[in-house]
Every structure is written in C-alpha cells, then in structure tokens.
Amino acid sequence: MHRVSVVGASGSGKSTFARRLAAHLGVGHVELDALYWGPGWTPRPQEDFVRNAEAAVAGDVWVLDGNYSALRPAIWARADTVVWIDPPKPLVLARVYRRTLLRAIDQTELWPGTGLRQPWTDALAPWKRDSIVRWSLQQLRRHPRHFGDAMSAPENAHLTFHRLRSRREVEAFFDGGHPSSQQ
C-alpha cells in the first residue's frame, strides 16, 4: 500500500482516517478540498485544481482524501488502494452536524491560507441548498451505488478496495487485519 485514495461522505471520517493513515505509513497527506477551495468560498480555477491534484499524485507514495469525480480517473489510475469510509448514515449526519456547529463556533480556518471558516448558516439552517449537512446526505445516497459499481469495474482491477463501516473495522485495518477488500 503506497498510493491510497480515501473516499466517503462529508462527515464520514475520511480526512481523519487519511491523516492517520499517512502518519502510520510515514507519507504525505493531501486533502483535495484544500486544493479546490480558494478565498471567499470560490473554487480555484479548474486548471489550477487539476494541475495541483496531478502533482500531488505524481509521487510514489501518498494518501489523498476527497471525492472529486472529475479527478477520480486520474487519481485512481495512480492509486494502488482505495479506502471507502462508510459508517451508518445517522452517525455520519450526527458527525457532520457536530463538526459544522463546532467549526462555526470556534471559527478556525478550514484550510490554511484560504481564510475560509464554517458559515453559521450551515449549522443554523442545515436544510439550505449549499449546507454541508445537506451535501453529506446527498453523498450518502449516491455513494453505495457509485462506489459499489467502481469496486467491480474492469478499469479498477488494479486497485485493492477496503470498505470500512465501523470504528472496529477502522481499528482492524490499522492493526493489520484488513477487512475484506470487496465488501
């Protein structure tokens, strides 16, 4: 396991898992959101985002987290492993809401150098169209079909897939007892 793509819904724990895995492997960690978002919640120019993401996966070892479907073919072509963090929906929604509320309260910069902080509207009106809580729910509805299909797609035959659905499975992964690769 040298080049790992970590995917999952917002609030699933993918960034936390990816940082932990990168430290465990002694390799760099890249969060695609940090490459995508610029100041004022504006996406960076697409060509810059793609160039920076391609540079991030050009190396021999890395752990990357994020779900940008436009980049997935290029990332997965270089990856040897995909870890799908997929805990139960109620847990993910509770996590994403709690994280959103705490970030709105403390106003910590989300990605260094962007000046971006969690908007209060995400915590106070999670049903709004651009809320991260609503976005996470939409992802939770799409991912089982999307990633489930990807696990058996011929173009991904070179990848080892791990679908981790619980804290126990995450801990087993780190303890070396990797769960079944095609769950």
N, C-alpha and C positions, 0 to 999 in steps of 0.2 A: 504494500500500500504506500504509494509515493505521491500520487496526484488525486486528491479527493474533492469531489463536489458534494456539498451538503445542501439539501433542499428540504422544504417544508413550509407550511403556512406561517404567516406573521404570528408570533407568539408561541410557536411550537417548541422553541428552544434551539433552533438551528444555529444561530450565531454563538450562543453559549457553548453548544456542543462543538462547533467548528473551532472556536478559540481553545477549548480544552484539548481537542484532538491535535491541533497544531503544536501546542505546548508538549503534549505527550510524545509526538513524533519528532519534535525539535525542528519544525519547519515554519515557514511564514504562513500567515493567515490573511486572506483578503475577503472583505465584505463588499459585495457588489453594490449595495446601497451607498456606500461611501464613495464609490466611483461614479455613481449615477447622479446623485443629488448635488446641486450647486446652491449658492446662497439664495435666500428668498424662496425656497422650495421650488426652484426651477431646475428641470433636468439639464444636465450638461449637454453640450452639442453631441448628437449621436455619434459622429465620427471620433470625437474625443473619448467618449464612453467605450466604444468598441476597441479603439486603439489601446486604451489603458487596461481593459479586461484581457485583451490578447497578450499584452506584455506581462500581465500577472500570471497567465498560464503558460508562458513560454518556457519557464524553468523546468527543471527535472523533478522538483519536489514542491508541493504546495497544498494548502487546504483552503478552499474557497466556499463561501456560502452565498446563496441567493437564487432567485427563481426567474431570472430574465429570459423568457422563452426565445427571444431573438438571438441571444448569445449561446443558448444551450447546445446547439450542434457543435460549435467550435470548442466550447469548454469540454463537453463530453467526449469529443474526438481525442482530446489530450489526456483526459482523466483515465485512471485505471479502476477507480472505485466511486460509487455514488451511495451516499447515506441519506435516506429519506426519514426525517424525524416526523413521526405521525402519531402523536398521542391522541386520546379521545377528544372529540370536539368541545365538550363542556370545559375540559381542562385548558385547552388552547384559548378558548374565549375568555375564561377567567384570567389566565395569564396575560393575554394581550391587553385586557381592560386594566388590570392591576398595574402593569408596566406603563401603560399610557397615562394613568392617573398619577403615578409616582413621578414620571418624567415631566408631566405638566406642572406638578407642584414644585419640583426642585429646579426645573428649567436648565438642566445640564445640556450642554451642546451635544447633539446626537452623533455627529461625525466631525472630528477636529478640522478646523479651518473653514467650515461651512457657515457657522453662525446659526445653524438650524436647531430649533428647540421644539418640543412637543406642543402643538397648539392645544389650548384648553378646550376648544370645540370638540376635539376627538374624545375627551373624557366626559364632557357635559352633554354631548349630542352624538353618541356612538352610532346612531342610525343614519346620520348625514352621509351623503353620497361619497365624499372624499375622506371619511373617517377610516383610520387604520383598523378599527374594530370591525367595521363593515367589510373592509377589504379582506381581512383574515377569514371571515365567514365565507366570502365568495371563493377564496382559495381552497378552503376546506371542502367545499362542494365539488370543485374541479379536480383536485389532486388525485383522489383514488383512481379515477378513470385514466387521467393523463399519465401519472407515474406508473400505474399498474400496466398500462399498454407499453410504456417505454421499457419496462423491465424485460419484456419478451420480444422487443423489436430487433430484427436482424442487425441493424446498424449499431446496436448497443451490445452485441455479443461479446465484445472485448471487456466490458465492464462487469465488476462484481457489485451487485446491489445488496444493500442492507436496509431493511425497513424496520425501524425501531419505534415501537408503540408504547413503551413504558419506561419509567426510570430504571426498573430492574433490567430491561433489555439494554439500556444505555450502559449501565454498570457492567453487565456481562460483556459487552463489546470492549470496554476498556480493560477488563480483566483477561482478555484474550479468548474468551469463549464466545466468539462472534456468533450471533444468531443466524439462522438460515438465511442464505442470500436471496432467496426468491420467495418471500412470504406474501 
